[in-house]
């Protein structure tokens, strides 16, 4: 009986898809596990060495979660719609050639700890409420730089959008749709006052939503074309970071321990902020973006807190070339509330 074959979509991990699978001389066809057609296919056993390294960062514990559950939670593996817990266990058991290990309980190894999140919280508090420029709290900048290098964004769309509320009878010209002048650049989510960045949305709707319009207002929306850039992608660190880029279990274990820090940094860029408190509440995300810029990135990609699209803060606004400007009527604004 021929062995069943799996494909990158079973795992939905970019390192497996872009690097590992192509190196294993895959065949082409329909996946026996997730059903993806015209996929790269390999025997599960060919992945054994890579998954054994990952398994080694967990240790057996009665009553703990299964390996599949940990891999889904920590690394968002097996996230294809067809790969529920049962199907993922079936595939993992074939990878490891062990039908028993996938049924046992596990917990993360206690050998790997990270002070990164605690350090960030202390630094955040000091920047906001104690010291602004000469800080007493130190964060491991070398490690943070290493982690950010694992969050390089995949190829981004070339066309993005920026919106402004129309305040005059005529729509804004394209030269008035870019970043504001330095003296008029107020505190933003990514930029400190006086240092203008260009904030762009992946969709026109996203750009309009980000300026918080009222029903009945008109918004001018400009399209901008950007070149290929190096951007840090903080939308979903657990999905973007792959354990399979590392060749030692100790490095994977340390990366797993540091993941909560990356998740928190992503939250800093999407945290809802009231305009009255922006000057203080934006300080942590401004610090983070200055750090990212200093490390050679051109911008940062982050989730929109008010729409389904994504946002890009471009550190050098001159990299974007303006196109046309259109006028949109804000016909409805949706508000969702919850008991605080």
C-alpha positions in Angstrom: 0.0 0.0 0.0 1.4 3.4 -1.0 2.2 5.9 1.8 -0.1 8.8 2.2 1.4 12.2 1.3 1.1 15.6 3.0 1.6 19.1 1.7 2.5 22.5 3.1 -1.1 23.6 3.5 -1.6 20.9 6.1 0.7 23.0 8.4 0.3 26.5 7.0 3.8 27.5 8.0 5.8 29.7 5.6 9.2 28.1 6.3 7.8 24.6 5.5 6.1 26.0 2.4 8.9 28.2 1.0 12.0 26.4 2.0 11.7 22.9 3.5 9.2 21.3 1.2 10.9 22.4 -2.1 14.2 20.9 -0.7 12.6 17.5 -0.3 12.0 16.7 -4.0 8.3 16.8 -3.7 5.9 15.3 -6.1 2.8 17.2 -7.3 -0.8 16.2 -6.7 -3.7 16.2 -4.3 -2.9 16.1 -0.6 -4.1 12.9 1.2 -4.6 14.8 4.5 -6.1 18.3 3.8 -7.3 17.8 0.2 -5.4 20.6 -1.3 -5.0 20.1 -5.1 -1.9 20.7 -7.2 0.2 20.8 -4.0 3.8 19.9 -3.2 3.6 16.4 -1.7 6.1 14.5 0.5 5.9 11.4 2.8 5.2 12.5 6.4 8.3 10.6 7.6 10.5 13.0 5.6 9.5 15.7 8.2 10.4 13.6 11.2 13.8 15.3 12.1 12.2 18.7 12.0 9.2 17.9 14.1 11.3 15.9 16.6 13.3 19.1 17.4 10.0 20.8 18.0 8.6 18.1 20.2 11.7 18.3 22.4 10.6 21.7 23.7 7.7 20.0 25.5 7.8 17.4 28.2 5.3 14.7 29.2 2.8 15.8 31.9 -0.3 13.9 32.9 -3.4 16.0 32.3 -1.5 18.3 29.9 -2.6 19.3 26.4 -1.7 17.1 23.5 1.3 18.0 21.2 -1.1 19.0 18.4 -2.9 21.4 20.8 0.3 23.0 21.8 1.5 23.3 18.2 -1.8 24.9 17.2 -1.7 27.3 20.1 2.0 28.2 20.1 2.8 28.2 16.4 -0.6 28.1 14.8 0.4 24.9 12.9 -2.3 22.7 11.4 -4.5 25.7 10.8 -5.9 24.5 7.5 -9.7 24.2 7.8 -9.5 20.5 7.1 -6.9 19.9 9.9 -9.0 19.6 13.0 -7.5 18.0 16.1 -8.2 14.5 15.0 -6.8 14.9 11.5 -3.7 16.8 12.8 -3.0 14.0 15.3 -3.3 11.4 12.5 -0.7 13.4 10.5 1.6 14.0 13.4 1.6 10.3 14.4 2.7 9.4 10.8 5.4 12.1 10.9 6.8 10.7 14.2 5.9 7.1 13.5 4.3 7.0 16.9 0.6 6.6 17.4 0.9 6.8 21.2 2.8 10.1 21.6 0.0 12.1 20.0 -2.5 11.0 22.7 -0.3 11.8 25.7 -0.4 15.0 27.7 2.4 17.5 27.5 3.5 20.9 28.9 6.2 23.3 27.7 9.7 22.5 29.1 10.6 24.5 32.2 14.1 24.8 30.8 13.2 27.8 28.7 12.2 31.1 30.3 12.1 34.7 29.0 12.2 38.0 30.8 11.3 39.9 27.6 7.7 40.5 28.4 8.4 41.6 32.0 11.2 43.9 30.8 8.9 45.5 28.2 6.1 46.1 30.7 8.6 47.8 33.0 10.1 49.9 30.2 6.7 50.8 29.0 5.6 52.1 32.4 8.8 54.1 32.8 8.6 55.7 29.4 5.0 56.7 30.0 5.1 57.9 33.6 8.7 58.3 34.9 11.5 59.0 32.4 11.2 59.8 28.7 14.6 60.1 27.3 17.1 58.6 29.7 15.7 55.3 30.9 16.8 53.2 33.8 15.0 50.0 32.7 17.0 48.1 30.1 15.6 45.7 27.5 17.6 43.1 25.7 18.0 45.0 22.4 20.1 42.3 20.8 17.5 39.7 21.4 14.7 42.0 20.3 16.5 42.6 17.0 16.9 38.9 16.5 13.2 38.4 17.0 12.2 41.2 14.7 14.3 39.7 11.9 12.0 36.7 12.1 9.0 39.1 11.4 10.0 40.4 8.0 6.8 40.9 6.1 6.0 38.8 3.0 5.8 40.7 -0.3 3.3 43.5 0.2 0.8 45.0 -2.2 2.3 47.8 -4.3 -0.9 50.0 -4.1 -2.1 51.4 -0.7 -4.5 54.1 0.3 -4.6 57.2 2.5 -7.8 59.1 3.5 -8.6 62.6 4.8 -11.9 64.1 5.8 -12.9 66.6 3.2 -13.3 70.1 4.8 -13.6 72.2 1.6 -15.9 72.2 -1.3 -13.4 70.6 -3.6 -11.5 67.4 -3.0 -7.9 67.6 -1.9 -5.2 67.5 -4.6 -2.7 64.6 -4.4 0.1 66.8 -3.1 -2.1 67.4 0.0 -2.8 63.7 0.6 0.7 62.7 1.8 2.3 62.9 5.2 1.9 66.3 7.0 4.7 68.8 7.2 7.1 68.2 10.2 5.8 71.2 12.2 2.2 70.0 11.8 2.9 66.3 12.4 1.2 65.4 15.7 1.7 62.3 17.8 0.7 59.2 15.9 0.6 55.5 16.7 4.0 55.0 15.1 5.5 58.5 14.9 6.5 61.0 17.6 5.3 64.6 17.1 7.4 66.4 14.5 8.6 63.2 12.7 6.0 62.5 10.0 5.4 59.0 8.7 2.9 58.0 6.0 0.0 55.9 7.3 -1.5 53.8 4.6 -4.3 51.2 4.5 -4.5 48.1 2.3 -8.0 49.0 1.1 -9.8 52.3 0.6 -12.3 51.3 3.2 -9.5 50.6 5.7 -8.0 54.1 5.1 -11.4 55.7 5.6 -12.1 53.7 8.8 -8.8 54.7 10.3 -9.7 58.4 10.3 -12.8 57.7 12.4 -15.4 59.6 10.2 -19.0 60.4 11.1 -22.0 59.4 9.0 -22.6 62.0 6.3 -19.1 63.2 6.0 -17.0 63.0 2.8 -13.6 61.5 2.7 -10.9 62.0 0.1 -9.0 58.8 -0.6 -5.7 58.8 -2.5 -3.9 55.8 -3.8 -0.2 55.5 -3.4 2.3 53.1 -5.0 5.2 51.9 -2.9 8.3 50.0 -4.0 9.4 46.7 -2.5 10.3 47.4 1.0 11.6 45.7 4.2 8.8 45.9 6.7 8.3 44.4 10.1 5.0 42.5 10.2 3.4 42.6 13.7 -0.1 41.4 12.7 0.2 37.9 14.0 3.7 36.9 15.3 2.7 33.4 16.2 1.7 32.7 12.6 4.7 34.5 11.0 7.5 33.1 13.2 8.4 29.5 12.2 10.1 27.0 14.6 11.5 25.3 11.5 14.0 28.1 10.8 16.0 26.8 13.8 18.2 23.8 13.9 18.4 23.2 17.7 15.6 22.4 20.2 17.1 24.8 22.7 16.8 27.7 20.2 13.2 26.7 19.4 12.4 26.5 23.1 13.8 30.0 23.7 11.8 31.3 20.8 8.7 29.8 22.2 9.4 31.5 25.5 9.8 34.9 23.7 6.7 34.7 21.7 4.5 36.4 24.3 6.7 39.5 23.9 6.2 39.6 20.2 2.4 39.2 20.6 2.4 42.1 23.1 4.4 44.3 20.7 1.8 43.6 18.0 -0.9 44.6 20.5 0.8 47.9 21.2 0.2 48.9 17.5 -3.5 48.0 17.6 -4.4 49.1 21.1 -7.4 51.5 21.0 -6.4 55.0 22.1 -8.6 58.0 22.9 -7.5 61.2 21.2 -7.2 63.0 24.6 -4.6 60.5 25.8 -2.7 60.0 22.6 0.4 62.0 23.6 1.0 59.5 26.4 -0.6 56.3 25.2 1.3 56.3 21.9 4.7 56.5 23.6 5.3 52.7 23.7 4.4 52.1 20.1 6.4 55.1 19.0 9.5 53.7 20.9 8.9 50.4 19.2 8.7 51.8 15.7 11.8 54.0 16.3 13.6 50.8 17.3 12.4 49.0 14.2 13.4 51.9 12.0 16.9 52.0 13.6 17.3 48.3 12.7 17.0 49.0 9.0 13.3 48.5 8.3 11.4 50.8 6.0 8.1 50.5 7.9 5.8 48.4 10.0 2.7 46.4 9.1 0.0 46.1 11.8 -3.7 45.1 12.1 -6.4 47.6 11.8 -8.4 48.0 15.0 -11.4 49.4 13.1 -11.6 47.4 9.9 -10.7 44.1 8.3 -7.8 45.5 6.4 -4.2 46.0 7.3 -2.1 49.2 7.9 1.4 50.2 7.0 3.4 53.0 8.7 6.0 54.0 6.1 9.0 55.7 7.8 10.1 57.6 4.8 7.0 59.1 3.1 9.0 60.0 -0.1 9.1 56.3 -0.9 5.4 56.4 -1.8 4.3 57.9 -5.2 0.9 59.5 -5.2 -1.7 58.6 -7.8 -5.3 59.8 -8.1 -7.8 61.1 -5.4 -11.4 60.0 -5.1 -14.2 61.2 -2.9 -16.2 58.8 -0.7 -19.5 59.4 1.1 -19.5 57.9 4.6 -23.0 56.4 4.5 -22.8 54.4 7.7 -20.5 54.0 10.7 -20.8 50.9 12.8 -20.3 51.0 16.6 -20.0 48.0 18.8 -20.1 48.3 22.6 -19.5 46.1 25.6 -19.9 46.4 29.3 -16.6 47.6 30.7 
